[in-house]
Amino acid sequence: MASAGEEDLVASKTDGFKVGEKKTVEEYAKLGEPFHDCTSSVVRPLQKEWTMLCDPQVASTWIGQLLLTLFTHQNDESLNRWKASLGISNSPPLPVDPKDTRRCVIHSLALEVPGRSDMTIDLSVPGALESLKSKPFSIKEGAKFRMKASFKVQHDVLSGLKYLQVVKRKGIRVSKDEEMLGSYAPNTQEKPIYEKKFAEDEAPSGMMARGHYEAVSKFVDDDDHTHLKFEWSFDIAKDWK
């Protein structure tokens, strides 16, 4: 297989995101905290309003109470849910080897088929990635399946992780897919690993669809940093082998 060109594996951009414009875990965790320090750079533009709201005569009115709550409320339910969706919690972080600069470590890839055992590739095993191309797996024509990945995030928040995939047959591209996996905080002792299931797919069927396919895939984030790129192959067969 001719290696897929980089133009085949260009990810779409997340609306409103600019490379480098993201917060650290500590900054995300502090979102919603009360503005106690009126000299901070965050509050300084609102110092006049903050001082007014701290005036007992203003604070005693219902509108003053409402505005004061909006300014200081640190337990906003929707904000807390959003932080939780990123994996930000009070759980202690996992120990990280300072020499390992990777932000996202893909542990395993698996093919999930209803009624069958998962076909799992443990990427910690030496030679596992190379075997994906040299030892194709079979998928029954018309079968429904989904991929899933297990991975760890370390050092900092991972923004907009995506999975890209280009499939070719006899050197001709037959499909290109992109799956948004989301944004994640570094794993903690409470959540030591992330698992993401992809959207369900269906294998092509019919005599013309049977045969050997080759693909190239990669995991990339909103900073255009590639965390893993690999080639693999599979066969569409009349039945499971």
C-alpha positions as CSV (number, residue, x, y, z in Angstrom):
1,M,0.0,0.0,0.0
2,A,1.2,3.5,-0.9
3,S,1.3,5.3,2.4
4,A,-1.6,7.8,2.7
5,G,-0.4,11.3,2.1
6,E,-0.7,13.8,4.9
7,E,-3.4,15.6,3.0
8,D,-5.6,12.6,3.6
9,L,-5.1,12.9,7.3
10,V,-5.8,16.6,8.0
11,A,-8.3,17.0,10.8
12,S,-11.0,19.6,10.9
13,K,-10.7,22.5,13.3
14,T,-12.8,22.9,16.5
15,D,-14.9,26.1,16.1
16,G,-13.6,28.9,18.2
17,F,-10.4,27.1,19.2
18,K,-7.0,28.7,18.5
19,V,-3.7,26.8,18.9
20,G,-2.2,27.5,22.3
21,E,-5.4,29.1,23.7
22,K,-6.2,26.6,26.5
23,K,-6.0,26.6,30.2
24,T,-4.0,24.4,32.6
25,V,-5.7,21.9,34.9
26,E,-5.3,24.4,37.8
27,E,-6.9,27.2,35.8
28,Y,-9.9,25.0,34.8
29,A,-10.4,23.9,38.4
30,K,-10.5,27.5,39.5
31,L,-13.3,28.5,37.1
32,G,-16.3,29.6,39.1
33,E,-14.4,30.4,42.3
34,P,-15.5,33.6,44.1
35,F,-13.8,36.9,43.3
36,H,-12.4,37.5,46.8
37,D,-9.2,39.2,45.5
38,C,-10.3,42.5,43.9
39,T,-6.7,43.3,42.9
40,S,-6.3,40.2,40.7
41,S,-6.1,40.6,36.9
42,V,-9.4,38.6,36.6
43,V,-11.4,40.9,38.8
44,R,-9.7,44.2,38.2
45,P,-11.9,45.2,35.3
46,L,-14.9,44.5,37.6
47,Q,-13.5,46.2,40.7
48,K,-16.0,49.1,40.6
49,E,-19.0,46.7,40.3
50,W,-17.5,44.4,43.0
51,T,-17.1,47.3,45.4
52,M,-20.6,48.4,44.8
53,L,-22.0,44.9,45.5
54,C,-20.1,44.7,48.8
55,D,-21.9,47.9,49.9
56,P,-24.4,46.7,52.6
57,Q,-27.1,49.0,51.3
58,V,-26.8,47.5,47.8
59,A,-26.2,43.9,48.9
60,S,-29.4,44.0,51.0
61,T,-31.6,44.5,48.0
62,W,-32.9,41.5,46.0
63,I,-31.1,42.6,42.8
64,G,-27.9,43.1,44.8
65,Q,-28.3,39.6,46.3
66,L,-28.8,38.1,42.8
67,L,-25.8,39.9,41.3
68,L,-23.7,39.0,44.3
69,T,-24.6,35.3,43.8
70,L,-23.8,35.5,40.1
71,F,-20.4,37.0,40.9
72,T,-19.4,34.6,43.7
73,H,-21.2,31.3,43.2
74,Q,-18.5,28.6,43.1
75,N,-20.9,25.6,43.1
76,D,-22.7,26.3,39.8
77,E,-24.1,22.9,38.9
78,S,-23.7,23.2,35.1
79,L,-20.1,24.5,35.5
80,N,-19.3,21.6,37.9
81,R,-20.8,19.1,35.4
82,W,-18.6,20.6,32.7
83,K,-15.5,20.3,34.8
84,A,-16.4,16.7,35.6
85,S,-16.8,15.9,31.9
86,L,-13.2,16.9,31.4
87,G,-12.2,14.6,34.3
88,I,-11.2,17.4,36.6
89,S,-11.7,16.2,40.2
90,N,-10.1,16.3,43.6
91,S,-8.7,12.8,43.2
92,P,-4.8,12.6,43.4
93,P,-3.1,12.6,40.1
94,L,-1.3,9.5,38.8
95,P,2.4,9.5,39.1
96,V,4.1,10.4,35.8
97,D,7.6,9.8,34.7
98,P,9.1,13.3,34.0
99,K,11.1,11.8,31.2
100,D,8.0,10.7,29.4
101,T,6.8,13.9,27.6
102,R,3.9,12.3,25.9
103,R,0.5,14.0,26.7
104,C,-1.6,11.1,25.4
105,V,-0.6,7.5,25.6
106,I,-2.8,5.0,23.6
107,H,-2.8,1.7,25.5
108,S,-5.0,-0.5,23.3
109,L,-7.2,-0.6,20.3
110,A,-10.1,-3.0,19.9
111,L,-12.8,-4.0,17.5
112,E,-16.1,-4.6,19.2
113,V,-18.7,-6.8,17.4
114,P,-22.1,-7.7,19.0
115,G,-22.1,-11.4,20.1
116,R,-18.4,-11.9,19.6
117,S,-15.3,-11.4,21.8
118,D,-13.4,-8.2,21.3
119,M,-10.4,-8.3,19.0
120,T,-7.9,-6.3,21.1
121,I,-4.4,-5.1,20.3
122,D,-2.3,-4.3,23.4
123,L,0.0,-1.5,22.2
124,S,2.4,-2.0,25.1
125,V,3.5,-5.3,23.6
126,P,6.6,-4.9,21.4
127,G,5.8,-5.2,17.7
128,A,2.0,-4.7,18.2
129,L,1.7,-1.8,15.8
130,E,3.8,-3.5,13.1
131,S,1.6,-6.6,13.3
132,L,-1.5,-4.5,12.5
133,K,-0.4,-4.2,8.9
134,S,1.3,-7.6,8.4
135,K,-1.4,-9.6,10.1
136,P,-4.8,-8.4,8.8
137,F,-8.0,-9.4,10.7
138,S,-11.2,-10.5,9.0
139,I,-14.6,-8.8,9.2
140,K,-17.8,-10.5,8.0
141,E,-19.5,-8.6,5.2
142,G,-22.4,-6.6,6.4
143,A,-21.4,-7.0,10.1
144,K,-21.9,-4.1,12.5
145,F,-18.9,-3.2,14.6
146,R,-17.3,-0.3,16.4
147,M,-13.7,0.5,17.4
148,K,-12.7,1.5,20.9
149,A,-9.5,2.9,22.3
150,S,-8.1,2.9,25.9
151,F,-5.7,5.7,26.6
152,K,-4.1,7.8,29.3
153,V,-3.7,11.6,29.5
154,Q,-0.8,13.1,31.5
155,H,0.9,16.4,32.2
156,D,-1.9,18.7,31.0
157,V,-5.4,19.0,29.6
158,L,-5.7,17.4,26.2
159,S,-8.0,19.5,24.0
160,G,-10.0,18.2,21.1
161,L,-8.6,14.7,20.6
162,K,-9.7,13.2,17.2
163,Y,-9.3,9.9,15.4
164,L,-8.6,10.1,11.7
165,Q,-8.8,7.1,9.3
166,V,-8.2,6.6,5.6
167,V,-9.0,3.3,4.0
168,K,-7.7,2.2,0.5
169,R,-8.2,-0.7,-1.7
170,K,-5.7,-1.4,-4.4
171,G,-4.2,2.0,-3.8
172,I,-7.6,3.8,-4.3
173,R,-9.1,5.7,-1.4
174,V,-12.5,4.3,-0.6
175,S,-13.3,6.1,2.7
176,K,-12.1,8.8,5.0
177,D,-13.5,9.1,8.6
178,E,-13.0,11.5,11.5
179,E,-14.2,10.8,15.0
180,M,-14.2,13.5,17.7
181,L,-13.1,11.9,21.0
182,G,-13.3,15.0,23.2
183,S,-11.1,16.9,25.7
184,Y,-9.6,15.2,28.8
185,A,-7.8,16.2,32.0
186,P,-4.8,14.1,33.1
187,N,-5.9,10.8,34.6
188,T,-6.2,10.4,38.4
189,Q,-6.1,7.6,40.9
190,E,-9.9,7.6,40.7
191,K,-9.9,7.5,36.9
192,P,-6.6,5.8,35.9
193,I,-7.6,5.2,32.2
194,Y,-10.1,6.5,29.6
195,E,-12.0,4.3,27.2
196,K,-13.7,5.8,24.2
197,K,-16.1,3.8,22.0
198,F,-16.4,5.1,18.4
199,A,-19.6,5.4,16.4
200,E,-21.0,2.1,15.1
201,D,-20.0,1.2,11.6
202,E,-21.1,-1.5,9.1
203,A,-18.9,-3.5,6.8
204,P,-19.7,-3.4,3.1
205,S,-21.3,-6.5,1.6
206,G,-21.5,-8.2,-1.7
207,M,-19.0,-10.0,-3.9
208,M,-17.4,-6.8,-5.1
209,A,-16.8,-5.6,-1.6
210,R,-15.0,-8.7,-0.4
211,G,-11.2,-8.6,-0.4
212,H,-8.2,-6.9,1.2
213,Y,-8.1,-3.3,2.5
214,E,-5.3,-1.2,3.9
215,A,-5.6,1.8,6.1
216,V,-3.7,4.5,7.9
217,S,-4.9,6.1,11.1
218,K,-3.8,8.7,13.6
219,F,-4.8,10.3,16.8
220,V,-4.4,14.1,16.7
221,D,-5.5,17.0,18.9
222,D,-6.5,20.6,18.4
223,D,-2.9,21.7,18.6
224,D,-2.2,19.6,15.5
225,H,0.0,17.3,17.6
226,T,-0.1,13.7,16.4
227,H,-0.1,11.3,19.4
228,L,-0.1,8.0,17.4
229,K,0.0,7.2,13.7
230,F,-0.1,3.6,12.3
231,E,-0.9,1.5,9.3
232,W,-3.1,-1.5,9.4
233,S,-5.1,-3.9,7.2
234,F,-8.2,-6.1,7.2
235,D,-10.1,-8.4,5.0
236,I,-13.9,-8.3,4.2
237,A,-14.9,-12.0,4.0
238,K,-18.1,-13.9,3.4
239,D,-18.0,-15.2,7.0
240,W,-16.0,-14.9,10.1
241,K,-12.7,-16.7,10.2
